[in-house]
Amino acid sequence: MTKDEIKALDLDYEVCLCMNITLGEIITAIKDGEDTVEKLMDSTEAGTACELCQSCSIDEDEDRELHLDEILNAYK
């Protein structure tokens, strides 16, 4: 997704399906200083179960539309 597409998403958009973590929760964590995928995972638990939402490189079959690394890039 592009930065504009990510920023147009509703804050209730579920990024991590396994842990039910929303885009709003991820954005809040970024605003609180979490600036790496690992820090986001620690603070929100997103990406800690099946790991597909961590990045496109892990999600080779494109099972997820949005990934933590994309969100970080959009909100840096």
N, C-alpha and C positions, 0 to 999 in steps of 0.2 A: 504494500500500500504506500501511496505517497504521503508526505507530511500533511498536505491539505485534506486528504481522505481520512487520515487518522484524526486530525483535529475536528473534522466534521461529525465524527461518531458520537453517539450519545454516551454520557459518562456511565450509564448502566450496562454498556456493552460488555459481555463476559469474555475476557481475554483468556483466562485459565479455566477451562471447563472442569478439570478434575477437582480444583480447590475452590471453585466459584468466586474467583477474583475478578473484579470489574476494572474497566479502564479508569474510572474515577479513583479507585484505590491505588492503582499504579501511578497515576499522575500525582496524587497526594504524596506518595512515597518519594517520587522524583523531586517534588518541591521541598520535601523535608531533607534533601541532600543525598538520597540514594542515587548514585551516578554510575553504577555498573549493574549488569544483569545479576551478578552474584549477590550484590547488596539488595536488589529488589526481591530476589528469591528469599533471602534471609528475613526481610522485614514484612513481606506479604504472603509468603509461601507459594506464590505463583511459580509455576515451572518446576515444582519439586516432586511431582508425582510421575506423570508420563514423560515430562520434559519437552514435549513438542512445541509448547508456546515460548520456549526460550529464544529460539532463532530459526530462520529459514534453513540454515545449514543442518540443523538437527531434524527439522520437519521436511525431509526430502520428498515425501508424498503429498505435501501441501494440505495436510489435514486441518490446519488452522489458518485462518485468514490474516491474523495479526500476531505479532511476536514481540516479546519484551525488548529485544534489541531495536526493533523498528520504532517502538514507542519512545525509548531513550533518545534515539536520533531525532525524533520529531519534537521533543520537548527540551532539548539541550539549549 
